[in-house]
């Protein structure tokens, strides 16, 4: 995969990470569209998720993301709940409201690949946002997708693929892993800041087999050998920070909450992260500013700016294990 030089010569960069919209539009589809795994996801929505995802909150969060005028916005999947064409179209309009494809980079999540039939056709609605530099807007994106923006190399992996009922697992596959290793090595030789994007958390043992990244150990080995400066993911709907070993030290792995979450809990409340990346005398300085939306006060709040490398990791809790 060829690197495409960006015209910018800047040494600082602002990156926003937002994820997991879970747009649900069941009324846009015929009954026959639910004669598959969608029916289980729809039942989950009716019983539980519709109380946890609010389109009005998503609209407010997206508006605030646009107001930040970041150099690049990255999204780590699950824009839809049922992977219906109507949901994909709504998501496309949401993407366009944030910015043009050049400024917004997207990878799919497991909900976006809920069923196999028509997956590529649905993703084609977002083609420009999924595409690598220099590839135009192909109907089929080759993963990993690569973008160069200023001093930053953005490498998007797809862990999304249709799975059996009751499974929300992801898989990257050996071909993607091999190309990812090559891209990380090339970016290192060019002294670029390397950001890996993947929907499922890439930390082995972090989630149950039903929800995990099946080849997390293999991706962790690539990171151990090649390194990366930052890994961003979605899927777990909470703020989290853990680390993977890298050749030059720990690599931060940071998750963001769902952008439509209704919970007021600080770990889960809707929002996004703002990363500010700059060169320093020995390498890179990275800071993270947490932004969240208060449904009660109908406004955006920002937390303290913390060093990604030095700030202690959040407590990450899930139904399976607890990590520090």
Secondary structure in CASP SS format (residue, H / E / C, confidence):
PFRMAT SS
TARGET T0000
AUTHOR 0000-0000-0000
METHOD secondary structure of the structure
MODEL  1
X C 1.00
X C 1.00
X C 1.00
X C 1.00
X C 1.00
X C 1.00
X C 1.00
X C 1.00
X C 1.00
X C 1.00
X C 1.00
X E 1.00
X E 1.00
X E 1.00
X E 1.00
X E 1.00
X E 1.00
X E 1.00
X E 1.00
X C 1.00
X C 1.00
X C 1.00
X E 1.00
X C 1.00
X C 1.00
X H 1.00
X H 1.00
X H 1.00
X C 1.00
X C 1.00
X H 1.00
X H 1.00
X H 1.00
X H 1.00
X C 1.00
X C 1.00
X C 1.00
X H 1.00
X H 1.00
X H 1.00
X H 1.00
X H 1.00
X H 1.00
X H 1.00
X H 1.00
X H 1.00
X H 1.00
X C 1.00
X H 1.00
X H 1.00
X H 1.00
X C 1.00
X E 1.00
X C 1.00
X H 1.00
X H 1.00
X H 1.00
X H 1.00
X H 1.00
X H 1.00
X H 1.00
X H 1.00
X H 1.00
X H 1.00
X H 1.00
X H 1.00
X H 1.00
X C 1.00
X C 1.00
X C 1.00
X C 1.00
X E 1.00
X E 1.00
X E 1.00
X E 1.00
X C 1.00
X C 1.00
X C 1.00
X C 1.00
X E 1.00
X C 1.00
X C 1.00
X C 1.00
X C 1.00
X H 1.00
X H 1.00
X H 1.00
X H 1.00
X H 1.00
X H 1.00
X H 1.00
X H 1.00
X H 1.00
X H 1.00
X H 1.00
X H 1.00
X H 1.00
X H 1.00
X C 1.00
X C 1.00
X H 1.00
X H 1.00
X H 1.00
X E 1.00
X E 1.00
X E 1.00
X C 1.00
X C 1.00
X C 1.00
X H 1.00
X H 1.00
X H 1.00
X H 1.00
X C 1.00
X C 1.00
X C 1.00
X C 1.00
X C 1.00
X H 1.00
X H 1.00
X H 1.00
X H 1.00
X H 1.00
X H 1.00
X H 1.00
X H 1.00
X H 1.00
X H 1.00
X H 1.00
X H 1.00
X C 1.00
X C 1.00
X C 1.00
X C 1.00
X C 1.00
X C 1.00
X C 1.00
X C 1.00
X C 1.00
X C 1.00
X C 1.00
X C 1.00
X C 1.00
X C 1.00
X E 1.00
X E 1.00
X E 1.00
X E 1.00
X E 1.00
X C 1.00
X C 1.00
X E 1.00
X E 1.00
X E 1.00
X E 1.00
X E 1.00
X C 1.00
X C 1.00
X C 1.00
X C 1.00
X C 1.00
X C 1.00
X C 1.00
X C 1.00
X C 1.00
X C 1.00
X C 1.00
X C 1.00
X C 1.00
X E 1.00
X C 1.00
X C 1.00
X C 1.00
X H 1.00
X H 1.00
X H 1.00
X H 1.00
X H 1.00
X H 1.00
X H 1.00
X H 1.00
X H 1.00
X H 1.00
X H 1.00
X H 1.00
X H 1.00
X H 1.00
X H 1.00
X H 1.00
X C 1.00
X C 1.00
X C 1.00
X E 1.00
X E 1.00
X E 1.00
X E 1.00
X E 1.00
X C 1.00
X C 1.00
X C 1.00
X C 1.00
X C 1.00
X C 1.00
X C 1.00
X C 1.00
X C 1.00
X C 1.00
X C 1.00
X C 1.00
X C 1.00
X C 1.00
X C 1.00
X E 1.00
X C 1.00
X C 1.00
X H 1.00
X H 1.00
X H 1.00
X H 1.00
X H 1.00
X H 1.00
X H 1.00
X H 1.00
X H 1.00
X H 1.00
X H 1.00
X C 1.00
X C 1.00
X C 1.00
X E 1.00
X E 1.00
X E 1.00
X E 1.00
X C 1.00
X C 1.00
X C 1.00
X C 1.00
X C 1.00
X C 1.00
X E 1.00
X E 1.00
X E 1.00
X E 1.00
X E 1.00
X C 1.00
X C 1.00
X C 1.00
X C 1.00
X C 1.00
X C 1.00
X E 1.00
X E 1.00
X E 1.00
X E 1.00
X E 1.00
X C 1.00
X C 1.00
X E 1.00
X C 1.00
X C 1.00
X E 1.00
X C 1.00
X C 1.00
X C 1.00
X C 1.00
X C 1.00
X C 1.00
X C 1.00
X C 1.00
X C 1.00
X E 1.00
X E 1.00
X E 1.00
X E 1.00
X E 1.00
X E 1.00
X E 1.00
X E 1.00
X E 1.00
X E 1.00
X C 1.00
X C 1.00
X E 1.00
X E 1.00
X E 1.00
X E 1.00
X E 1.00
X E 1.00
X E 1.00
X E 1.00
X E 1.00
X E 1.00
X E 1.00
X E 1.00
X C 1.00
X C 1.00
X C 1.00
X C 1.00
X E 1.00
X E 1.00
X E 1.00
X E 1.00
X E 1.00
X E 1.00
X E 1.00
X E 1.00
X E 1.00
X C 1.00
X C 1.00
X C 1.00
X C 1.00
X C 1.00
X C 1.00
X C 1.00
X C 1.00
X E 1.00
X E 1.00
X C 1.00
X C 1.00
X C 1.00
X C 1.00
X E 1.00
X E 1.00
X C 1.00
END
